[in-house]
Amino acid sequence: MKSLTSNSQPSTNKPHAAVVEVENLVYAYSRQEAVLQGISFNLNRGDRVALMGATGSGKSTLLENLIGLKEPQSGKIRINGIPVQPKTLPEIRRQIGFSFQDANDQLFMPTILEDVTFGPRNYGMSAAEAGDRARKLLADFGLEAYANRSAHELSGGQRRLAALAAILALEPTILILDEPTNGLDPAWRRHLAQVLFKLPVEVILIASHDLHWLGRVTQRALVLSGGRIQIDSDIQPLLQNGTTLDQLGLPVDW
């Protein structure tokens, strides 16, 4: 299937002009056919991008390659010009806020206030400053009343928002979210969108099956299918193209 537009080639105008550069990325699990086959795209400052694809298309695998949780067999990934390699991972991960599909993977302290202060404190911020930042973030997410509760006492949606607050406490310049609306009711999905609109980050990349929500919070779509990016286009024309979405296993009305 041909792309609706061709935005995915690495920039040649200025070295490292892109915030995120992915070039000919190939990744395969042991003794299996490659999940990602020659993936190339750039993300530039101001981009709000949806990563779409049917279940099993490799979205989470691609995201985990971007932050160095998985190492590709070939290809290059650069974050603000820095190659993603084992020796550069501490620097790379200071720039990227990553939200896993399961919020429980990111909440492990006795209270969610401690979860949100953990990152800043780990990087040397004073307890008072980290606490102030954490309480503001929890208030932004409507969780201030739960600050001293364990994550296990929160609903699934509240845990997801607490995990996002913990990520944002580190003030990343790049935000990568894997299925962020899982477990959120419509009111909380709207609230999350409103929070995302205000964030002072350079790039947001969101993998999700929530197509209508993606249409509200992103402008561009990358669609994975068959191990490759089949579409790189503005999201609104794509969401109106029901035939193409059906072919990609993404029926918009279901």
Secondary structure, DSSP 8 states (H G I E B T S, - for coil): ---SB---S---SSTT-SSEEEEEEEE--TTS--SEEEEEEEE-TT-EEEEE--TTSSHHHHHHHHTTSS--SEEEEEETTEE--GGGHHHHHHHEEEE-SSGGGT--SSSHHHHHHHHHHHTT--HHHHHHHHHHHHHHTT-GGGTTS-GGGS-HHHHHHHHHHHHHTT--SEEEEESTTTT--HHHHHHHHHHHHH---SEEEEE-S-HHHHHHH-SEEEEEETTEEEEEEEHHHHHT-HHHHHHTT--TT-
